Amino acid sequence: MKHLYPNTPRIDLLDTDQYIRYLQRPSLLREECLTQSKQKLWIIDEIQKSPLLLDEVHYLIENHGITFGLCGSSARKLKRGHANLLGGRALRYELYGLVAKELAKKFDLEKILNRGYLPNHYQSEFYEKLIHSYVNDYLKNEIAAEGIVRNLPTFSNFLRAASFLDTEIVNFSNIASDSGASSPTIREYFQILEDTLLGSFLPAYIKRQKRKTIQAPKFYFFDVGIVNYLAKRGKIQKGSELFGKAFENWVYHEIKSYLSYQEVNTDFSYWRLRNQYEVDFILGDMEIAIEVKSTATIHSRHVKNLYELLKEYPRVKQCYIVCLETKARLIQNKILVLPYQDFIQKLWDGEIISK
């Protein structure tokens, strides 16, 4: 925001002096904006720290046509404080970690699967210490300081238990027993991760099924580096099971970022039958199916889930297997094996799914 709007008035609520001023007198914002009547854009950073400012923002939008850029890392405090969420007057944009298209020639798969998607972590040789600090600061500032949870040790245990389930179907009862909390508490903890943008659920595709499907969602942390730290994975090597899980998290991250940044309004889900057949990602109403395999050689066993899906939904337009092979090849009319580099190129060019 500083780079894009260098000459725009900016209120940074991380600055203690500014925070106290506006916390004590939110009306100062109105008075200052009206003093600079020719200035029609203002930026407020960390808006969640002073929810009452949103009433002033609302007033200035409605009565004086002023535009605001409101930045923050968590909507939870605003929701809990019953803040004015500017219904119908604000557009929401979410900024994700680095994607391959942004990195271009600097993109390195093993590097991003070990360090994660946050720019400071990806670019630093001291990424492990930075991630350690990030997680501790999150627990201290976002959770403890705001009083979001009463029992911080239990929440810390939950975070570690949840990290083992990254990319997996969520069973609240199992996590409850592992972390020493009740199932309702675990549900609330997952809601905290969503509200603080640390993760998201991927729903199951359940429309018009012929055979019984799993309906529970899968959960994905927003950054694989955080998962690596919480789960104490160490360095992830190609060919390992952990590499496969990290690879799936990254593909999810790329797809989710693409759908958001390109404003593609489509369903995003996964599909799984009760007999264990599963396809990682479904785009649209069973239009596109994507399997993620962290192998350099795709064999028949890697394709069986897509075959089962096509039996169930022959209307699927195209199936992709994203993998580590070096050349694209067509297995049959609807199943295309793609090196991950080719998949990313096609994704961001709008060839996988477009508006």
C-alpha positions, 0 to 999 in steps of 0.5 A, spaced: 500 500 500 505 504 501 508 503 494 502 503 490 499 510 494 506 513 496 502 520 497 496 518 500 495 519 508 496 513 512 494 511 519 498 506 522 494 503 528 501 499 530 503 506 532 502 506 539 501 514 539 496 513 533 492 507 536 491 511 543 489 517 539 484 514 535 482 509 540 480 515 545 477 519 540 474 516 534 471 522 531 478 525 530 478 521 523 472 525 521 475 531 523 482 530 520 478 528 513 474 534 513 480 538 514 483 535 508 477 536 503 481 535 497 484 528 499 479 523 497 483 516 499 485 515 506 489 508 508 488 505 515 492 499 517 490 494 522 483 496 522 481 491 527 485 494 532 480 500 533 473 497 530 469 504 532 473 507 527 468 503 522 463 508 524 466 514 522 469 511 515 461 509 514 459 516 515 465 519 511 463 514 505 456 516 505 456 523 506 463 526 503 464 520 498 471 519 501 474 512 499 478 508 504 483 502 504 482 498 510 488 493 511 488 488 517 490 481 518 484 478 522 476 479 521 475 476 528 476 482 533 471 486 528 466 480 528 466 479 536 466 486 537 460 487 533 463 492 529 460 496 523 462 491 517 460 496 512 455 491 509 454 493 501 459 499 502 466 495 502 469 490 497 474 485 500 480 483 497 485 477 500 492 477 499 495 470 499 503 468 500 507 468 494 505 464 488 509 461 482 507 467 477 509 472 482 516 469 483 517 467 475 524 465 475 526 465 482 521 460 483 524 453 486 519 448 488 523 444 494 525 451 497 517 453 497 515 447 500 520 447 505 520 455 507 513 456 505 509 462 501 511 468 506 515 473 502 520 474 508 521 466 509 521 464 502 527 469 501 531 468 507 536 463 509 534 464 516 527 462 515 526 456 520 528 462 526 523 467 522 517 461 522 518 460 529 518 467 531 512 468 527 508 462 530 510 465 537 508 472 535 501 469 533 500 465 539 502 471 543 499 477 539 493 474 535 490 469 541 493 471 548 493 479 547 486 479 544 483 474 549 480 469 544 482 463 547 482 462 555 487 456 555 493 457 551 496 451 552 490 447 550 490 451 543 497 450 542 496 443 543 490 443 538 495 447 533 500 441 533 494 436 532 491 440 526 498 441 523 498 433 522 491 433 518 493 439 513 490 436 507 486 431 510 479 430 512 477 433 519 475 429 524 473 433 530 472 428 535 479 425 534 483 432 534 479 433 541 482 427 544 489 428 541 489 436 544 485 435 550 479 439 548 472 438 547 469 437 540 465 444 540 472 447 543 475 444 537 470 447 532 471 454 535 479 453 534 478 451 527 473 457 526 479 462 529 484 459 524 479 461 519 478 468 522 485 469 522 486 467 515 491 461 518 487 456 514 481 454 510 476 448 509 475 445 502 468 442 502 466 435 499 462 435 493 456 432 494 451 433 488 447 428 485 452 422 487 450 415 485 454 412 491 455 414 498 460 420 499 464 423 504 461 429 506 466 432 511 471 438 509 478 437 508 483 443 512 488 446 509 493 451 512 495 458 509 502 456 509 506 450 508 512 453 512 507 454 518 505 446 517 512 444 517 514 448 523 508 445 527 508 438 525 516 438 526 517 435 519 524 437 518 527 438 511 522 435 506 525 431 501 523 429 494 520 422 494 517 422 501 510 422 504 511 429 507 513 432 500 507 429 497 503 432 503 506 439 502 506 438 494 498 438 495 498 444 500 502 448 494 497 446 489 491 448 493 494 454 495 496 456 487 488 454 485 485 458 491 490 464 490 488 464 482 480 463 483 481 469 488 485 474 484 482 473 478 475 473 481 473 467 478 466 465 481 466 457 481 465 452 486 472 449 489 471 442 492 474 435 493 470 428 492 471 422 495 467 415 496 466 411 502 470 406 499 476 411 499 476 413 492 478 420 492 480 426 487 483 432 490 480 438 487 474 439 483 472 446 480 465 448 478 460 443 478 464 437 476 467 441 470 474 440 472 478 434 476 485 435 479 489 429 482 496 431 485 501 426 485 508 428 487 511 422 483 516 423 477 512 417 473 505 416 473 503 409 473 496 406 472 495 406 480 495 413 480 489 414 475 484 409 478 481 415 482 480 419 476 477 413 472 472 412 478 470 419 478 469 419 470 464 412 472 460 417 477 460 423 473 461 422 465 460 429 464 467 431 467 470 436 461 477 435 463 481 431 468 489 433 470 494 429 474 499 434 476 506 431 478 513 431 477 514 428 470 518 432 465 513 432 459 505 433 458 502 426 455 494 424 454 493 418 458 486 418 455 481 423 452 479 426 458 486 425 463 492 429 461 498 428 465 501 435 466 508 437 469 507 442 475 510 447 471 505 446 465 499 446 470 501 453 473 502 456 467 496 454 464 492 455 471 495 463 471 493 463 463 486 461 464 487 455 460 484 450 466 478 455 468 477 462 467 471 467 468 
